């Protein structure tokens, strides 16, 4: 029926779902004066907590953090009884909030939304219910929950079972009586692990059908005392901030230490303490690399395996319960007496990986090995997560394209911020795929999304903007970002519902944003502050179709990985270096995590070498094979003020291996303690030392190159001039990575990239001021090689620059002058890169590429020298 043939209610917004997110969205929009209606399939409020009523169901986030924080009144009026609240208590809380805010009057229960279609002409959504009723709304907001589409695997004979059948996510309201019955539970995820101990206490016989053994730690649940509650209330303002800017939405985070840095005894001591304390993150928060490095992960995994062995008395059963996947790459599980339950007489465990379920029969389950007679069958088999609930509604955007089609059933999942997707204007997904959602305390993520969406709608109304839509570029960028972040961890190395791997035929791909809620909030706020960058909209008052696209970084060509690093650094809240003392700056500028793990080289040796008026350390990296090798004398960056041998440990090792040369990394003396020309003279002395003592470090004195990044690039260029002017040694090559070449701030790249791209103009001014004795020094070619009158007769050069770097243009100007002077130059601008990317190969593909390019250029230069 056409839209105009039937009177259709028109609303500002329709929200689907009356769980935590839908309720808060309703409240927010209603308070702001919009007409809103919530549609909910269930008979009452609660969402997840309405449906998941199985025995033992409780939250795995501590109750005091698992509530709304937007209202102090609500916070103070509700008191949780225990550390981990049970489902009935959480549902009571939701009811309490719904009553208090009088939300029910705008909720229509027992109403399933089956379709939603965007009308391009009216710029609104038509939303259809199961009974055919329709409403229209300008904004269509899904508050469907991430885990609301239950998964019942399509076992053969499923319908033939004569007994009772339940799914944990669709549990009946009346009590299920297990007493004396033969019960089978399929599934040992969070739900199964909570339900199994509770059912075992009642059932005559419980058989658990386990496909994947799980890691689980004790919840150590206990009643909350009034002192804890009082303290929490008192400090809630602070706790709220900590939660909002944390990794997972709880007011703590991982300790900044590798699991591999501690001895086994120390690790075990900490893991034991965490085990006794209980909780979702207790074990993993001991270290910051359990989710990243397989070896670090194994330390925690093997600790839990040992615990399982100790708890479960029958060694055969214990063996079947041994998990092998990377710990915490599925949602970590906390339990109450889960493993202990297997010591009960009435509980048995069936390994259905070894002997799969063949079919469900009239009387029970038949596996490849045996038949199990059952009265009750419980499916604890999880959910079609994240995309499942969205695909259950026939959502159609512009040109009648369905969301399912657009995302190719999930294979082409693309969202912007996990909130919106292009082609679906005015549609907002609360805790949608590619947002932190299930990787966080949902309450923190829900409040953040609802606040953001409400602010956005206010903005659109204030600015008379319609048809608000994510751009294709923005969602491409975001989806790439989500994949890249997840791939940095072990999360994508395990088959889990995070990956869509639990549903037969579902395309694999990581479904959430794994960068943490704090970073995510900063990004979302940043997007909003820039006028909703990455979205397009139409100005309604113009009455035209001219659309407004906020271009920003999506069109600016910055590399997504580099952008992510910038956001991370911003979220870390470090002060600009120029506000620190040089000593403080040296400590603060420790970016080793960005470099990645150092690779093996055949030999690393620390030495001290003489320089005029003192001595300095050098670190010598020797590759495998027979010497003598060519050599690269390398100068680290850091504005002549900060930086050290460790800063460039990773690229030096990579260069030694890839270029097959000895790398001598030079710890020249730093300013302001040692001002110009000390760094330059130390650097020159180092190259002379290498030439003089070449044989002692397996170096061929005929094939010595210099190189460096940033201030180190400056020093490499200066040493090349000095060697030319002051009698050698003869250099084979100069490798200049985004070098400083001129004491001046007037280039276009200084204007474009003065701020916001890691190295700022202010920091450069601070560096130069520390380095130079006076302005006059800045004119000296040994400080500003671009000012050298003559650049002829210099060694061939590689000049690498970064697009988003204040130093870009002076590096390129130097390359031009070298070329004009007849020097052979290989020049590459890495368009999307930021300053410093050369020593960030751990997080930047382009960092790796630049190191490989430099290694190849060196190899070529060394070979060329040899043939002359
Ligand atoms: P989960 O964590 O997805 O667990 C489902 C369980 O069911 C898990 O053990 C699965 O084994 C098992 N399963 C799924 N499909 C099958 C089939 N076809 N055959 C046998 N076993 C199967 O869901 P939960 O409800 O426990 O928890 C969901 C989230 O709720 C949880 O992460 C918390 O965030 C709260 P598998 O591991 O896939 O081999």
Boltz pocket constraint, residues with backbone or C-beta under 6 A from the ligand:
constraints:
  - pocket:
      binder: B
      contacts: [[A, 147], [A, 153], [A, 168], [A, 186], [A, 187], [A, 188], [A, 189], [A, 190], [A, 191], [A, 192], [A, 193], [A, 209], [A, 210], [A, 211], [A, 212], [A, 331], [A, 352], [A, 380], [A, 381], [A, 382], [A, 383], [A, 438], [A, 495], [A, 497], [A, 501], [A, 502]]
      max_distance: 6.0
